[in-house]
Amino acid sequence: MRYTITGRNIDVTQGLKDAVQDKLGKLECFFNPDTEVIVTLSVQKDMQKIEVTIPVKGSIIRAEESSTDMYVSIDLVEEVIERQIRRYRKKLIDKKQSAQSFSQLFIDEAEDADSEEISIVKTKRFGMKPMFPEDACVEMELLGHNFYMFQNAETDQVNVVYKRKGNTYGLIEPEF
């Protein structure tokens, strides 16, 4: 794998580079040698954050983790990436998609492994009245949910607001 390691508000030392390559190197068995891995290390206040992005055909495998120690963050993000890769492998096998970024051994192993199927156990229907994103955030808080789907009064499209870390909110708008 080819690593691109950058730092924001931090000097990327050889020790950090080695730790990243050592931890994420465990994932090399899943990918072809020419797969690119983009790693960004950053420091914000007391938090040490790592973001890992692996572009694969038709999708992106991405994870970010933060803690008070960069080496702990590296360990955490490796676990998250591995979980995502296993989930993505299942999707590849189920949909018979092209898997150019993944090694053949990894694909063959997935076909042999017994894995859980995704099953939808509950369907919920509700009417949507037009509202502004700020009102949707208030409604979401009242319901005690982490996200809320609504019809945007400004655009007449279905949007989603969601709760982010640090008591902030995000808005997802469709793009056509």
N, C-alpha and C positions, 0 to 999 in steps of 0.2 A: 504494500500500500504506500502511496505517496502522501506525505504529511505536509500541510501548510499550517504552521503554528505561529500565531501572532499574539501580541499582548496589548492590552489597554490599561494604562496607569500602572503597569508592572513591567519590569525587565525580565524577559524570558531567558532564564539561565539554562545552562547545559543540563543541570540536574532536573529542571522542570521538563525540558524537552525529552530527556531520557525516560522520566516517569510516564509521560504521556505516551511515548512510543512503546514503552514496555507494557503498560496496561492495555492500550488499544491494540497493541500487537497480538494480544490473545485472540482478537477477532479476525486476524488475517486468514484463518482457515475458512472463513465464510466468504471471502472476496477474492477476486482476481488480483494479481500483483499490480495492475495499473489503475486500481480504484483510488480516487482522490479522497482524502480526509481533511476537512478544514476545521481547525481547532482555534478557538479564541479564548485566551485567558484574560480575566479582568479583575480589578479590585475596586470595590465601591464601599466606602466607609470601612466597616470591620468584616465585610463579606468577601470571600475569595470565590470567584465564579468561573466556571468553564462551560463553553458552548461547543458542541461537536456537531458538524453537519457532514453527512455522507450522501452525495447525490448518486442515485441509482436510476436506471432507466424507468421513466414514468413516475418517479416519486422521489422523496427526500427522507432520509432517516436522520432525525435531529433530536438532540437532547441537551438540556442544560441543567446544571446542578450548582448549588452554592453552599458553602459552609465557612467556618472560621479558619480552616486550613485548606490550602490548595491541593495538597496530596489526598485529603479525604474527599474533596470535590471530584478529583480525578477517579478515585475508586467508585464513587457513587454513579458518575456518568457512564462508566464502563458497564455497570450492571444494567442501567436503563437501556443503553444501546443494544446490548445483547438480547434483552427481552424484546425490543422492537424488531430486531433482525429475525428472531424466531417467529414472531407474529407475521412479519412480512413474507417469510418463507412459506408459511401456510397459505397466505393469499396467492402467492405465485403458483403453488401447486394446484390450488383449487380452481384458479382461473386460467391455468395453462398459459401464463404470460411468459414473455421472453425474460430470461434471467441472465443477461450478459455480464452484469457486474458480479454475480455470485459464482463461486467455484462449483464444478459439477459434483464433487464429493458432498458438498453441503446440500445440494438439491436432492441427490440420491438418498441421503440420510433422512431428509424430510419425508420422502415417499414411504420409507420404511417405518417411520415413527408414528405411533398412535397419538393423535393430537385432538384436542377438544374442538368441537364445531361451535360456531357462533350461533346462538339461538336467541331470538327475541322472545321474551317471556311476557311482555306487557305492551299494549298499544294504548296510547292516550290521545283523545281527540278533544279539541276545545275551539271555541270561536275566538277570533282575533279582532279586536277593535283597534283602529288606528291610534297610535300614541307616539310621543316623542321619546328618543332614547333615554333621556333623563327620567321620564315617568316610568319607563320600563325598568330602570334600575331600582326605583323606589318599590315598584310592584314585586320585583325579584326579592328584595330585602324583606318585604312583608310576608312573602311565601316561605322564606328561609331556604331558597334554592341557590345554587352556584351559577345558574344560567337562566335566561328567560327569552323565549321566542315571541316576537310581536310583529305587527304590521307597522312600518315606519310611516308616520303621518306626512312627512316631507317627501318621501320617494314612492310611497305606495307599494314598497317591496317588503318581503319578509326578512327581518333582521334578527340577530341574536345578540344580547348583551350577556357578559359573563364577568364573574368576579376574578380579579387577579391578585397576586401576592401584594401585600402592602396596602390593602384596602383601596385599591383602584379598580377601575372597570374597563372592559374592552368591548368593542362593537364589531360584529361580523356582518358585512354587507355583501350580497351576491354581486358578482361581476359577470356580465354577459358579453 
